Amino acid sequence: MIFLTIAAVLCGATGWKAINIFGEAQLDWLRQYRSFSNGIPTRHSIGRIIRGIKAESLMSCFINLFQYVTGKRWQRAYQL
C-alpha cells in the first residue's frame, strides 16, 4: 500500500481516488515489485491505511532508506 501511494504521488496523484486510478492503470508495472494479489484497494481502504501511519515513523523510514541508498548520514532537520 505504501509503495502504491508513493509511486502514485511521485507521478502526480493528489488524492485517494487519484492513487486508486493510478494503481488500476499501472497494475502490471506495480506487480513487478509487489504481488497485489487482490488487486488495487479501494480509495477508502487506501485512505484508511495511510492515515493510520504515524508521520514520524514514515519520515524515519525515508531517512533510513536515503542513508542506505546514498551512504550518507542525514541530520534530523525536519519538523513535524
Backbone bond lengths (Angstrom), bond angles and torsions (degrees), N, CA, C in turn:
res aa  C-N    CA-C-N  psi(-1)  N-CA   C-N-CA  omega(-1)  CA-C   N-CA-C  phi
1 M - - - 1.437 - - 1.530 111.02 -
2 I 1.327 116.30 -42.81 1.462 118.99 179.64 1.518 109.92 -66.56
3 F 1.333 116.68 -41.34 1.465 120.00 178.39 1.527 110.58 -59.04
4 L 1.314 116.94 -46.59 1.462 121.68 177.79 1.522 110.64 -57.64
5 T 1.314 116.88 -47.80 1.470 121.44 -177.09 1.520 111.46 -64.07
6 I 1.317 117.38 -45.68 1.469 120.26 -179.81 1.521 110.60 -63.75
7 A 1.324 117.16 -45.86 1.471 120.19 179.19 1.524 111.01 -60.02
8 A 1.319 116.75 -44.08 1.462 120.74 -178.57 1.524 111.51 -65.33
9 V 1.320 117.14 -44.09 1.468 120.60 -179.84 1.528 110.57 -65.35
10 L 1.319 117.29 -40.96 1.467 119.81 177.02 1.527 112.24 -62.57
11 C 1.324 115.93 -24.48 1.467 121.01 178.38 1.531 112.31 -94.90
12 G 1.340 117.07 6.14 1.454 119.82 172.77 1.513 116.71 107.52
13 A 1.317 119.19 1.49 1.464 120.55 178.76 1.525 109.77 -66.03
14 T 1.331 116.11 139.02 1.461 119.84 -175.78 1.524 113.57 -122.99
15 G 1.288 118.45 11.82 1.460 120.71 178.39 1.510 110.66 -167.78
16 W 1.342 115.49 173.25 1.459 120.34 -177.46 1.526 112.26 -61.08
17 K 1.316 116.65 -40.25 1.467 120.17 178.88 1.529 110.81 -64.10
18 A 1.336 116.20 -42.57 1.469 120.42 179.39 1.527 110.92 -64.98
19 I 1.334 117.16 -36.27 1.469 120.80 177.17 1.527 109.65 -65.40
20 N 1.321 116.74 -42.00 1.460 121.16 177.74 1.525 111.08 -62.52
21 I 1.321 117.31 -45.67 1.469 121.38 179.41 1.523 110.55 -62.06
22 F 1.340 116.45 -43.14 1.463 120.66 176.87 1.529 109.83 -58.38
23 G 1.332 116.46 -46.64 1.461 121.05 -178.86 1.514 112.61 -59.75
24 E 1.322 116.31 -45.01 1.474 119.91 178.54 1.528 110.88 -62.84
25 A 1.330 116.73 -41.25 1.465 120.50 -177.77 1.531 112.56 -71.95
26 Q 1.325 116.47 -29.70 1.469 120.55 -174.72 1.530 112.79 -112.19
27 L 1.305 116.97 22.95 1.466 120.85 -174.45 1.529 112.79 -57.55
28 D 1.309 118.60 -42.27 1.463 120.19 179.62 1.528 110.95 -61.23
29 W 1.320 116.94 -43.25 1.465 121.23 178.45 1.530 110.68 -65.14
30 L 1.333 116.66 -45.74 1.461 121.04 -179.82 1.527 111.26 -59.78
31 R 1.318 117.16 -36.56 1.464 121.24 -178.64 1.525 112.90 -68.79
32 Q 1.307 117.95 -11.80 1.464 120.32 173.70 1.529 110.51 -69.52
33 Y 1.344 116.49 -20.68 1.455 121.72 -175.03 1.529 113.89 -116.11
34 R 1.320 117.82 -27.76 1.468 124.12 178.49 1.522 108.06 -142.13
35 S 1.309 117.25 156.19 1.471 119.34 -173.09 1.534 113.87 -74.12
36 F 1.309 118.38 -39.81 1.469 121.68 -175.11 1.530 109.90 45.31
37 S 1.337 115.11 46.47 1.463 120.84 -176.11 1.530 113.09 -61.34
38 N 1.305 118.06 -25.74 1.466 121.79 176.52 1.518 112.56 -100.45
39 G 1.320 116.76 14.08 1.459 120.84 -178.97 1.512 111.54 80.85
40 I 1.309 116.27 -167.07 1.458 122.91 -179.34 1.524 108.72 -84.87
41 P 1.321 117.67 131.78 1.470 119.87 179.04 1.533 111.57 -64.50
42 T 1.314 115.50 160.27 1.465 119.48 176.43 1.524 109.70 -67.30
43 R 1.307 115.84 162.79 1.466 119.78 179.44 1.522 110.78 -61.90
44 H 1.324 117.08 -33.21 1.463 120.60 179.14 1.533 110.86 -66.65
45 S 1.322 116.42 -41.63 1.469 120.42 178.41 1.526 110.74 -66.57
46 I 1.312 117.20 -42.05 1.467 120.91 178.40 1.527 109.47 -57.85
47 G 1.316 116.62 -50.62 1.461 120.93 -179.38 1.513 112.66 -61.04
48 R 1.305 117.52 -44.33 1.467 122.42 -178.45 1.532 110.85 -62.31
49 I 1.316 116.71 -43.47 1.466 120.19 -178.13 1.523 111.21 -70.75
50 I 1.303 117.44 -46.82 1.464 120.54 -178.12 1.526 111.22 -66.13
51 R 1.328 117.71 -38.56 1.474 120.22 177.58 1.520 112.11 -63.15
52 G 1.325 116.86 -24.04 1.460 121.12 -179.79 1.520 114.12 -79.30
53 I 1.315 117.53 -8.19 1.468 121.07 -179.35 1.523 108.58 -89.52
54 K 1.317 116.53 128.60 1.459 120.81 178.08 1.526 109.35 -71.13
55 A 1.330 116.02 132.71 1.468 121.40 -178.51 1.518 111.55 -58.10
56 E 1.309 117.21 -38.61 1.466 121.31 179.93 1.525 111.03 -61.62
57 S 1.310 117.54 -41.57 1.465 121.67 179.45 1.522 111.07 -66.35
58 L 1.321 116.29 -42.91 1.462 120.34 179.86 1.527 110.92 -64.84
59 M 1.331 116.82 -42.73 1.462 120.69 178.75 1.527 110.61 -62.63
60 S 1.309 117.01 -40.69 1.460 120.86 178.27 1.532 111.01 -61.65
61 C 1.328 116.91 -40.97 1.470 120.86 177.37 1.520 111.48 -63.17
62 F 1.344 116.78 -42.06 1.463 119.70 179.11 1.524 111.38 -64.84
63 I 1.309 117.00 -39.88 1.465 120.50 178.96 1.525 109.95 -64.46
64 N 1.328 116.96 -44.71 1.468 120.18 177.98 1.524 111.70 -61.57
65 L 1.322 116.82 -41.61 1.459 120.71 177.85 1.526 110.62 -63.16
66 F 1.326 116.99 -44.77 1.468 121.44 178.95 1.528 110.34 -59.21
67 Q 1.322 116.18 -46.10 1.459 120.39 -179.73 1.516 111.36 -64.25
68 Y 1.316 117.66 -38.40 1.458 121.62 179.15 1.529 110.41 -66.09
69 V 1.323 116.18 -45.93 1.467 120.37 -176.40 1.522 111.96 -69.68
70 T 1.328 116.95 -41.33 1.466 120.53 -175.16 1.516 113.48 -94.56
71 G 1.321 117.05 -19.51 1.457 119.91 -175.93 1.515 112.68 74.98
72 K 1.331 117.77 12.97 1.463 122.33 -178.08 1.521 110.59 -108.96
73 R 1.321 115.27 144.45 1.464 120.86 173.97 1.520 107.89 -81.90
74 W 1.311 115.70 143.91 1.466 121.30 -178.31 1.506 107.58 -121.23
75 Q 1.311 117.13 121.01 1.454 120.39 176.11 1.515 109.75 -66.46
76 R 1.289 117.13 148.40 1.471 120.72 178.32 1.529 108.34 -76.11
77 A 1.323 115.14 90.40 1.467 120.43 -175.22 1.515 112.13 -112.55
78 Y 1.292 117.70 17.62 1.458 119.98 -179.78 1.515 109.86 -109.81
79 Q 1.297 116.71 156.56 1.450 122.53 179.13 1.507 108.49 -129.31
80 L 1.323 117.84 121.91 1.459 121.24 179.02 1.493 109.70 -103.85
